[in-house]
Amino acid sequence: MSETFFAHGSPTTVLSDDDLRRALTEAFARIGTKRKVLAVPPDYTRLNSRAGILTRYTYEHYRSALTDVLPALGTHVPMPDAQIAKMYAGVPRELFRVHDWRNDVVTVGTLPAEFVRTATEGVYDKPWPAQLNRLIWDGGHDLVLSIGQVVPHEVTGMANHTKNLFVGCGGKHGIDESHFIGAAYGMERMMGRADTPVRRLLNEALSRFTAKLDIVFVLTVVGAAAPGEQGDAYGLVTRGLYIGRGTDCFEQAAKLSVAVNFRILDEEMRTVVVHLDPEEFHTTWLGNKAVYRTRMAIADGGELIVLAPGIKGFGEDPGIDALIRKYGYRATPEVMKAVRENDDLRTNLSAAAHLIHGSSEGRFTVRYCPGALSRKEIEGVGYQWGDLETMRRRFDPSTLTDGWNQVGGQRMYFISNPALGLWAYRGRIPR
């Protein structure tokens, strides 16, 4: 059953921090008094989600009743103190807990194979385990506040909502299989859509298995400031905020996010340069948003140049890092063959899915320009290598604007942060 406490947004809306505070206060008043609250916001990879300030306002409202803050790490590394202090300024450090996706989870229910087969349109026909961090399931909280940003996503179509729980705070089996289902179904068929095979599983798990929990979602839509608008330090504004139980709030946020974050182009990109902020992107596991968020917009034979000064590894998890180095970013048929023939990849399906996500499928060149990976390492995973300083002199991020630019007589497309959107050529969008 859905219940909406606050819903406001449009492609031209600009919500200030004070607006966010007032909306939360209004929603909390309708939710009623709570004695033990758990906040589940994203980690530093969603620095621009507004989750930091919303979590701070949650703490200022509930004070001692906010007993735990559990960032939805998924497979990512725990947030160091410096990241917590920056993203969650004003929230006491002692409230933060670490999600361990391999060990600290419980299977709260299993969706039967017949349902999975129908939901995934035949892509997967095994039971799917719905897993949650034990703190969510057994922590004794009378309110679980799931906070985050709705934006196009490669696994679920749109990020957040139930993904924040069953993937961001899920376990290895649930994460592995959900990622693999999404990759097998096809990113291009899902990204920018609210109704996808993986989302159907996550939403069904919420409906079937979480009756004992009071889960309220706080969902933002964030976009680039338009000319004349006052954006934050990153040039961003909050376009929408949706707070509620159930799925209605997500569906409203997803509809707005498509309008705000999905750029549909009438011309294919032949040269695209993506900059990865070194504070946010340290591995290709995260940085490959540069690949899969632009894949539908790049022409056959085109080139994607990734300026990646902070990149120093491939996987967030050491085991997954080793698998990426071993198998590389290959076309889907090659990865599927490797899954069938190799136990190490077959038992780490999220890694297999990531290899597909990071592939150009042989259509265009991916040229990575990393700060701390060698040419041998980059070429070893199937990418072309580029010298960072040379490429930054040629394509200076400080002088480029998001969108089309002319550089030395060359028409190219620049993206300053691939995490904030999805780009597609009109002719490549699946019907």
C-alpha positions in Angstrom: 0.0 0.0 0.0 1.4 3.4 -1.0 1.1 6.6 1.1 2.6 9.9 0.0 3.6 12.5 2.6 5.3 15.0 0.3 5.6 15.3 -3.5 6.7 18.3 -5.4 8.9 18.8 -8.5 9.1 19.7 -12.1 11.9 20.2 -14.7 12.0 23.9 -13.7 11.5 23.6 -9.9 14.4 24.7 -7.7 14.1 23.5 -4.1 16.3 25.3 -1.6 17.8 23.7 1.5 15.1 25.4 3.5 12.5 23.9 1.3 14.0 20.4 1.9 13.9 21.0 5.7 10.3 22.2 5.6 9.2 19.2 3.5 10.9 16.7 5.9 9.4 18.4 8.9 5.9 18.2 7.3 6.4 14.5 6.4 7.7 13.6 9.9 4.7 15.3 11.5 2.4 13.1 9.4 4.5 9.9 10.1 4.2 10.5 13.9 6.5 10.1 16.9 9.2 7.4 16.6 11.4 6.1 19.3 14.1 4.4 17.3 15.0 5.5 13.7 17.4 4.0 11.2 18.5 6.2 8.3 19.7 4.4 5.1 21.3 7.1 2.8 23.8 6.4 -0.1 27.5 6.5 0.2 30.0 9.0 -1.3 29.3 7.9 -4.8 26.0 9.9 -4.5 27.7 13.0 -3.0 25.3 15.2 -5.1 22.1 13.4 -4.1 21.2 15.8 -1.3 21.2 12.8 1.0 23.8 14.4 3.2 21.8 17.4 4.1 18.5 15.4 4.4 20.2 13.0 6.8 21.4 16.0 8.8 17.9 17.4 9.0 16.7 14.0 10.0 19.1 14.0 12.9 18.2 17.5 13.9 14.5 16.4 14.0 14.8 13.1 15.8 18.1 13.7 17.8 18.5 10.7 20.2 15.8 8.7 18.4 18.0 8.5 15.3 20.1 5.6 16.6 21.8 4.4 13.4 22.9 5.6 10.0 23.7 2.8 7.6 25.1 4.0 4.2 23.9 1.7 1.4 27.4 0.6 0.2 26.3 -2.4 -1.9 29.7 -3.8 -2.9 31.6 -0.5 -2.4 34.3 0.1 0.2 33.3 1.7 3.5 33.3 5.4 3.6 36.4 6.8 5.3 36.0 9.5 8.0 36.9 12.3 5.7 34.0 11.4 3.3 31.5 11.0 6.2 32.6 14.4 7.6 32.1 16.1 4.2 28.9 14.4 3.0 27.2 14.1 6.4 28.4 17.2 8.2 26.5 17.8 11.4 25.6 14.1 11.9 27.6 12.5 14.8 30.2 10.1 13.5 29.3 7.5 16.2 25.9 6.9 14.5 27.4 5.5 11.3 27.5 1.7 10.7 29.2 -0.3 7.9 27.3 -2.6 5.6 29.1 -5.9 4.9 27.5 -7.4 1.8 29.3 -10.7 2.2 28.7 -11.5 5.9 26.2 -9.2 7.7 23.0 -10.0 5.9 19.9 -12.1 6.3 17.6 -13.6 3.6 14.2 -12.3 4.5 12.3 -14.2 1.8 12.8 -15.9 -1.6 10.8 -15.1 -4.7 9.9 -18.4 -6.5 11.3 -19.3 -9.9 8.0 -19.0 -11.6 7.6 -15.3 -10.5 11.3 -14.6 -11.4 10.8 -16.1 -14.9 7.7 -14.0 -15.6 9.2 -10.8 -14.1 12.4 -11.1 -16.1 10.6 -12.1 -19.3 12.4 -15.5 -19.3 15.9 -14.2 -18.8 16.3 -15.9 -15.4 14.3 -18.8 -14.1 15.7 -19.5 -10.6 14.4 -18.4 -7.2 15.8 -15.0 -6.2 16.8 -14.3 -2.5 15.7 -11.0 -1.0 18.5 -10.0 1.4 18.9 -7.2 3.8 21.5 -6.0 6.3 20.7 -7.5 9.7 20.5 -4.0 11.2 17.5 -3.2 9.0 15.8 -6.6 9.6 16.6 -7.2 13.3 17.6 -3.8 14.7 14.3 -3.1 16.4 13.7 0.2 14.6 10.2 1.6 14.4 11.1 3.6 11.3 13.5 2.8 8.5 14.2 6.0 6.4 15.6 5.2 3.0 17.1 8.3 1.6 18.5 8.9 -1.9 18.5 10.1 -5.5 16.5 8.8 -8.4 18.6 8.8 -11.6 18.9 6.5 -14.6 20.8 3.3 -13.6 22.3 0.4 -15.5 21.0 -2.5 -13.3 17.5 -1.4 -12.3 16.7 1.2 -14.9 16.3 3.9 -12.3 18.4 4.1 -9.1 17.2 4.1 -5.5 13.9 3.3 -3.7 13.9 -0.5 -3.2 17.3 -0.8 -4.8 18.7 1.2 -1.9 17.6 -1.6 0.4 17.9 -4.9 -1.4 21.0 -4.0 -3.4 22.6 -1.2 -1.5 22.1 -3.1 1.8 21.7 -6.5 0.2 23.9 -9.6 0.2 26.1 -11.3 -2.3 23.6 -13.7 -3.8 20.9 -11.1 -4.2 23.3 -8.5 -5.6 25.0 -11.0 -7.9 21.8 -12.3 -9.4 20.1 -8.9 -9.8 23.1 -7.5 -11.6 23.4 -10.5 -13.9 19.6 -10.4 -14.7 20.0 -6.7 -15.7 23.0 -7.4 -17.8 21.5 -10.4 -19.5 18.2 -8.5 -20.2 20.2 -5.6 -21.7 21.1 -2.1 -20.3 19.7 -0.3 -23.3 16.3 -1.9 -22.8 16.2 -0.7 -19.1 18.1 2.5 -18.5 15.7 5.4 -17.9 12.7 3.1 -17.3 10.9 2.7 -14.0 9.4 -0.7 -14.9 12.2 -3.2 -15.5 12.8 -6.9 -14.7 15.1 -6.2 -11.7 12.8 -3.4 -10.4 9.9 -5.9 -10.5 11.8 -8.3 -8.2 12.8 -5.6 -5.8 9.3 -4.1 -5.5 7.8 -7.6 -5.1 10.2 -8.3 -2.3 9.2 -5.0 -0.6 5.5 -6.0 -0.9 5.9 -9.7 0.2 8.5 -9.7 2.9 8.8 -6.3 4.7 5.4 -6.0 6.5 7.1 -6.0 9.9 9.2 -2.9 8.9 7.9 0.7 8.6 9.9 1.9 5.6 9.6 5.5 4.3 11.4 6.6 1.2 12.9 10.1 0.8 13.7 10.5 -2.9 15.3 13.5 -4.7 15.7 14.4 -8.3 18.8 16.5 -8.9 19.8 18.2 -12.2 22.1 20.9 -13.6 21.3 24.5 -12.9 19.9 26.3 -16.0 21.3 29.7 -17.0 20.3 32.3 -14.5 19.6 29.7 -11.7 21.8 29.6 -8.6 23.2 26.2 -8.3 25.4 24.7 -5.6 29.2 24.4 -5.7 28.8 21.7 -8.4 26.3 23.7 -10.5 23.4 21.6 -9.4 19.9 22.2 -8.2 17.2 20.0 -6.6 14.3 19.6 -9.0 12.1 17.4 -6.9 11.5 15.7 -3.6 9.1 12.8 -2.9 8.5 11.2 0.5 6.3 8.2 1.1 5.7 4.6 1.7 5.3 2.1 -1.1 5.9 2.7 -4.8 4.0 5.8 -5.8 6.7 8.2 -4.6 9.3 6.3 -6.6 7.1 6.4 -9.8 6.7 10.1 -9.5 10.4 10.7 -8.9 11.3 8.4 -11.8 9.1 10.2 -14.2 10.7 13.6 -13.3 14.2 12.1 -13.4 13.6 11.0 -17.0 12.7 14.6 -17.9 15.6 16.1 -15.9 18.4 13.5 -16.3 17.9 11.8 -19.7 19.5 13.7 -22.6 18.1 12.6 -25.9 20.3 13.8 -28.8 19.5 14.2 -32.5 23.1 13.7 -33.4 25.4 10.8 -32.4 28.6 11.6 -30.5 31.7 10.7 -32.5 34.1 12.1 -29.9 33.0 12.3 -26.3 35.1 13.4 -23.3 34.0 12.4 -19.8 35.6 13.8 -16.7 35.7 11.8 -13.5 36.0 13.9 -10.3 38.9 12.4 -8.4 37.1 12.9 -5.1 34.3 10.6 -6.3 35.8 8.1 -8.7 38.7 5.9 -7.6 37.9 2.7 -9.6 36.5 1.7 -12.9 33.7 -0.1 -11.0 32.4 3.4 -10.4 34.0 5.3 -13.2 32.5 3.2 -15.9 29.4 5.3 -15.6 31.4 7.1 -18.3 30.9 4.1 -20.5 27.4 2.8 -19.9 25.7 6.2 -19.4 26.9 7.3 -22.8 26.8 4.0 -24.7 23.5 4.7 -26.5 24.8 8.0 -27.7 28.1 7.1 -29.3 28.4 6.4 -33.0 29.9 3.2 -34.4 33.6 3.8 -34.8 33.5 6.7 -32.3 35.8 7.4 -29.4 35.1 7.8 -25.7 37.9 9.6 -23.8 37.7 9.2 -20.0 39.8 11.7 -18.0 40.2 9.8 -14.8 42.8 11.5 -12.5 41.6 9.6 -9.4 41.4 6.1 -10.8 43.8 3.7 -9.1 42.0 0.3 -9.4 39.3 -1.6 -11.1 37.1 -3.2 -8.5 36.0 -1.8 -5.1 36.3 -5.3 -3.7 39.7 -7.0 -4.0 38.2 -10.2 -5.3 36.2 -8.4 -8.0 39.2 -6.3 -8.9 41.1 -9.6 -9.6 38.3 -10.9 -11.8 38.2 -7.7 -13.8 41.9 -7.9 -14.4 41.6 -11.6 -15.4 38.7 -11.4 -17.8 38.5 -7.7 -18.9 35.7 -5.6 -20.3 34.6 -7.8 -23.2 31.5 -8.0 -25.4 28.4 -9.7 -24.0 28.9 -13.1 -25.8 32.5 -13.4 -24.6 31.5 -12.7 -21.0 28.6 -15.1 -21.1 30.9 -17.8 -22.5 33.4 -17.1 -19.6 30.6 -17.4 -17.1 29.6 -20.8 -18.5 33.2 -22.1 -18.5 34.7 -20.6 -15.3 33.6 -21.2 -11.7 35.2 -18.0 -10.4 33.1 -15.8 -12.6 30.0 -18.0 -12.4 30.0 -17.5 -8.6 30.6 -13.8 -8.9 27.8 -12.7 -11.2 27.9 -9.1 -10.2 31.4 -9.0 -11.6 30.3 -10.6 -14.8 27.5 -8.1 -15.2 30.0 -5.2 -14.6 32.2 -6.5 -17.4 29.3 -6.3 -19.7 28.3 -2.8 -18.4 31.8 -1.5 -19.1 32.1 -2.9 -22.7 31.5 -0.9 -25.9 30.4 -4.2 -27.4 33.1 -3.5 -30.0 31.3 -0.5 -31.4 33.6 2.3 -30.3 36.9 2.9 -28.7 37.2 3.5 -24.9 40.3 5.4 -24.1 41.0 5.6 -20.4 43.4 8.3 -19.1 44.0 7.2 -15.5 45.9 8.9 -12.7 47.4 5.8 -11.2 47.0 2.8 -13.5 49.7 1.8 -16.0 49.2 1.4 -19.7 49.7 -2.3 -19.3 46.9 -2.5 -16.8 44.5 -0.5 -18.9 45.2 -2.4 -22.0 45.0 -5.6 -20.1 41.3 -5.2 -19.4 40.5 -4.3 -23.0 40.6 -0.5 -23.1 42.9 1.8 -25.0 45.3 3.9 -22.8 45.7 7.6 -23.0 48.2 9.9 -21.3 46.2 12.0 -18.8 48.2 15.2 -19.0 48.3 15.1 -22.8 44.6 14.6 -23.0 43.9 17.2 -20.4 45.9 19.8 -22.4 43.9 18.9 -25.5 40.5 18.7 -23.7 40.8 21.0 -20.7 37.8 20.3 -18.5 38.0 23.8 -17.0 37.4 25.4 -20.4 34.7 23.0 -21.7 31.0 23.3 -21.1 28.7 20.3 -20.8 27.4 19.4 -24.2 28.7 20.2 -27.7 32.1 22.0 -28.0 34.6 22.9 -30.7 38.2 22.0 -29.8 40.8 22.7 -32.5 38.3 22.6 -35.2 36.9 19.3 -33.9 33.3 18.9 -32.8 33.1 16.9 -29.6 30.7 16.4 -26.6 31.8 17.0 -23.0 30.3 15.5 -19.8 31.6 16.8 -16.5 29.9 14.1 -14.3 28.4 11.0 -15.8 26.7 10.0 -12.6 24.1 12.8 -13.1 22.4 11.5 -16.2 22.0 9.3 -19.2 22.7 10.2 -22.8 21.2 8.6 -25.9 21.0 9.2 -29.6 17.3 9.2 -30.6 17.8 6.5 -33.2 19.3 4.1 -30.6 16.5 4.2 -28.0 14.8 0.8 -28.0 11.0 0.9 -28.6 
